[in-house]
């Protein structure tokens, strides 16, 4: 799934390049001052402040694989990489200049050149990982699987840190550690009422993300716009889906600033089943994904593969986004199935021809 939101820099509604701190720029867009690029020649989600060569943009890892006498297959892993942000982590992709007098003067010079005083960042992070699987043939006839990683150095927005970008507000960035993992099971099971000729394959997975030492922000009453935003925010760490945020009065849960909170824990579990009919030419699958942390949002789905010939397959699928507690208002969460994807139930048909 993808998130439905406009370009946070250039969209005509609340793009950070248009007006705001860029209003002092001599370059015009939509009749107001605007910025044209990020600092240091960086490009959002594309190019950081590094050269595209093996010396400045590389990654390295090591992996150990083994099997214990009890039959547990496992791997130990280490990976040193530029942070790609492609695993669902609500990270900070952009970093503004720290709010100091020198940086405020520097920001004015940058804005006069049409440069937004922030840069796209892709720092190096350390990742340690463990995976294992075990097939219990004696008691449960089930394969158990597990994967875990520990990331160090992930950039996240921290509203306790202020930048020169304060209207609308872009918080500073802090580096955090995260523990992420998955445990799962796979089991072929005879369900005669469903299929008399072959088993039904049952699978379940439980995923989690945990931010280590997620700090709370104390209420603030200072006159600074950035500090005023800290009132009632709870966690200091926030995501980027509601940034830059604009100072608003009379805030309600629907209109408050920094709606994209980062919780200590996020979790989703899935259950699915599939089987084979007519010698494997018809493969139905049904399942559900549940976000039980945010609003108990659910994604029931079904899918059927029909192998007409060895080189031609038709796939029909249906996905539903369900909020059984009646919360239909989208929430700002990259994990929440019913967040910005609320209302995106869809039917899909796919034709595959192999030649």
N, C-alpha and C positions, 0 to 999 in steps of 0.2 A: 504494500500500500504506500501511496505517496501523500504528502500533506498539501492541501490546497491553500496556498498563500502567495501573494504577489512578491515581486522582487523587493526585498527590504531596503534596497538602496535607491532604486530608480522608479518605483511605482508611483503613479500620479496621485494616489490618495494620501499616503503618509511616508513616502520614500525619504530616507535619511539624507539623501543628496539634495533634496528640494526644500528651501527655506530653512527654518530652525537655525542652527549654528552656521549653516552655509548661506544664510541670507545676506551676509556681508561680502560674499563673493562677487566679483565683477561679471561673472558669467551668468546669463539668464536662462531660465527654463520656466515655462508657464507664467512668465511675467515677474518672477522672483529670483533672487540670487540662488545659485545652485553650485554644487561641487560636481566634478567630472570623474574623479578617480580616488582610490585609496592611497595611503602613504606607501612609500618605498616601492612603487610600481607593482604592488600586489593586486590580485584579482580574487574577489570573493568566491570561495569553494573551488578555486582553480590553481592559483599560483601564489605561494608565500614568498617571503624575503630570503630566497635561496636560489642558487643556479641549478639548472637541470643537467647535472653531471654526476657521475658516480661518487665523486668526492663529497659533494654538498647535499646530495639527495639519494640516500641509500638506506638499506635495512639489512639486518643480519639476525640470524636465529640459530638455535641448536635444539635438537630433539633426541630424546632417549626412549627407546621402545623395549618393553620386556613382558614376560609372562611369568607369574608366580607359580609355585608348585600346586597351589589350589585352583589354578585355571583362570586367574584374573589377568586379563590383558590390560596393559596400562602404557601411558606415555608421560614423560616429563618434558616440558617445553619452556624455552625462553625466546623472546622476540624483542628486538630493539628496532623501532620503526617511527617514521613520521606519522603523527596521529591523523587518521583518515575519517574518524567519526561516522562509521558506517554500520555500527552495531546497535543503534537505538539509544546510545548515550546522549543526554541533553547537554551538550558541551558548548563552549564559547568559541565561535569561529573568528571573532574579530576582537581586537584589543585597542582601546583608545589611549591617548596620552594621559599619564597620571596628572591629577589636578595640582599643579604647582605654578607659581608665578612665572617661572622660566618657560614652562610648557604652554601657558596661556599666551605668552608673547609668540612662541613658536607656532601655536595653532593659528593665530591671526595671519602670520606670514604664509602658512600653508593654504588657508582659506582664500587669501588673495590670489593664489595660483590655481584655485579651483580644486584643491586637494582636501579631502575629508580627513581630519586629524586622527585617523585610526588605520590599522592595517589588518589584513587577513593573516591568521596565524595557523601554522601546522607544526607544532613543536614535536620533538622526539619524546617518546614515552617508553617506559620499560613494562613488559608484559610477561608474567610468569604463569604457566598453565599446567593443568593436570587433566588427563582423560583416562577413563577406564571402562571396561565392559566385562560382564560375567554371565555365562549361560548356565542357568540352574536347571539341569535336566532331571534331577532326582525328585524334587518336591513341587516346583511350580511350572516347570517347562517354559520358563520365561527368560528372555535376555534382558539384563539390566545394564543401563548405560549412564555415564556421568561425565560431564565436562565442566571445568572451572578455570577461570583466569583471575589474575590480580593485576590491575593496571595502576601504574604510578606516574603521576605528572599530567593528568587530564586537565585541560583548561576549562574553567567554569566561571560564569558571571557571578560576581559577589557584590551585592548592593551596599556592603559595608565599605567598599572602596569606590572612590569618586574619580571621575575623569574630567577632562576639560569639556566634554560633551554633556551639557546639563540642560539643554532645552531643544528637543526632548532629551531625556536622560539615557546615557549608555553607561552602565556600571563598569567598574574595573574587573580584572580577571585574577583568579587565584587558581593554583594547581591542587588537585585533589586525587585521592586514591579510591578505587572502586573494586569491589568484589562481585564477580558475575558468574553465573553458573546455570547448569541444566542437569536434571536427573530425569530418567525416562525408562520406560519398559516397552518391550515388543513381545507379543505372544500370539502364535497361530492357534486358533480355538475352533473346535467343532461346534457349530450352531446349526443343527439339522433343519430347523424351521426356516433358516435363511438360505442355506446351501447344503444339499445332501451329498454332493460329490467332492467338495474340497473344503478346506478350513477358511475361517474368517480371520484375517490378520488384524489384531488389536494393538494399538500403540497409544501411549500417553507420554506427555512431556510437561515438565514444570520448570519455568524459567524465572530467574530473579536477577536484579541489579541492586547493589547496596553501596551507598556513598558512605565512606568511612569518615567519621567526625564531621557531620553536617551541622554547622553552627547555627544557633538562633540569633536573631537580631533583636536587641532591646529597643523599646519604644524611644523615638527621637522627637524632639520638639524644636530643633534649630530651624533657622529661617532658610537655610540652603535648600534648594529644590530637591537635590539628591537625598539629603538627610530626611526631609519631610516624607519621602516615599517609604521610609523604614517603618513608619507607624503601622503596627498590626501585621507585619509581613510574615512573622514566624521565621522560617529559614532565610538565611542571608543568601543562599545559592538559588539562582533562578535560571530558567532556560531562555532561549533566544526568540521564541515564537511571538512575543509581545514587545519586541524592542525595535527601535528606541521607544520608551514609554513617555507619555506626556503627563505633566502635572495636572491633576483633576481634583476638584473639591466635591464633598458629599459622596465619597466613594461607597459603592455597594458591592456585594460579591460579584455582580455581573459587570461592573464598570471599574473595579479597582485596578490600580496599576500593578504591573508585575504579576499577571495572572498565571504565568507559566512557572509554577512552583516546582522545585526539585525536592522530592521526598527522600527520606532516608532509604526507603525500600520501594521498589516497583516489582510487580510479578504478574505473569500470565501463565495459565496452564492450558493444554490442548488435549483433546481425546479424538481419536479417529479410528475408522474401521474400513477395510476394503476386502473384496473377494474376487473370484474369477468365475465367469460363466462361459459356456460354449467353447471350451478348450482354451480359454484365455482371450477370446476375441471381444468379450464385454467385461469391463472392469469398473464396477461402481465403487464409489468412495463417499463416505459421509463422516462429518466431524464437527467439532466446535472448538473455538478458542475463547477463553474467558479472562478478562481483566477484572480481577476481584478486589483490587486495591483502590482504584480511582472511583468508578461509579457502578461496579459490577456490570460492565458492558460485555456483551457476548457477540461472537461472530459464528453463527451456525452456517454450515456450507455443505453442499453435495456436488459431486462431479462424476461423470460417466465417460469413460474412454471406449470407443467402438472401433476395433481394428477391422476395417473393411477388407484390406489386403495388407500384405507385409509392408508395402510402401505407402499406404494411405490410411490415416487415422483421423477420426472425428472426435472432438472433445466438447462436451456440453457441461457447463457448471453454473451454479447459482450461489451467491453469497448474500447473507442478510446481516445487517447491523442492528442489534436489539438492545434496548435499554429497559430491562424489566422493572426497574424502580421508577420509571416515568421521567427520568432526567433527559429531556430532549435537547436542552441548551448545550451547545458544544463546550467542552472544557479544553483548557490549554495544556495538553499533555501529549508528548510524543509516543507514550505507551498506550494511552486510552484508546481502545478500539472505537468508542463512540465520541472521540474528541473532535478534532477538525474533520474527521472522516464521517461524522454523523450524517445519516441520510444517504450514504453512498452504497446502499444495497445494489447489487448489479448482477446481470446475466451475461455470461460469456460463452462464445462459441469459437472453437479453434479448429482449423483444418491443417493437417500436417502431411506433406507429400515429400517423400524421400527419393532422391534420384542420384 
